[in-house]
Amino acid sequence: QARPTRPVGRPAANIVVLVSLSPGSAARLSWAQRSLQTLFETLKDRDSVALLLDGPRGRVLLPPTSAGDQDRLSRSLSLLRAEGAPRGLEGLRRAYALAAQHLVRDGINRVIWILDGEFSAEVGTREELAALIREQTEWGVLLSVLGFGSDPVADPNATPWVPTPSGETYASVASPAEARAALQRELRPDPTTAAEDV
């Protein structure tokens, strides 16, 4: 099987993936593993990637690691589990902290947050989430929210999960193929600002 085509002419990437999948979402977990494997294979040695599991334990499955170490990246995906109700705000804070460790000047600094339709921001945290995202956007770390198995929406701010300010992206995905396509778009230096139904 041919390797996926690597993006050409883009700057170095600093990618942190936060996975917030509810217990019982085995199929979506499989989507995440397969689509992330494809994403990892398109990265270059100069790129950095980290993987964080959002849940009661908040485990870092892969600290910031060169994409040249494909064996280590693949092993981290095998550790993905849905270990309990995602924490949302706490998990996103940890993801941003990992991104800050390898901030790439004039590069792509992005947190990719994978959710499912069962996730909802905790009561009273939406304002804190919005403030955190705005702050990190100003620092140059953008956020992509991918809703696995969720219904598409016309406006990112209407999602039940988190409001996304200008400069961030939202996509609802309904199949593994759509998940892979959505993740590939996150390697663009200038992501779209509108919500997408992929």
Secondary structure, 3 states (H helix, E strand, C coil): CCCCCCCCCCCCEEEEEEEECCCCCHHHHHHHHHHHHHHHHHCCCCCEEEEEECCCCCCEEEEEEECCCHHHHHHHHHCCCCCCCCCCHHHHHHHHHHHHHCCCCCCEEEEEEEEECCCCCCCCCHHHHHHHHHHHHHCCCEEEEEEECCCCCCCHHHCCCCCCCCCCEEEEECCHHHHHHHHHHCCCCCCCCCCEEC
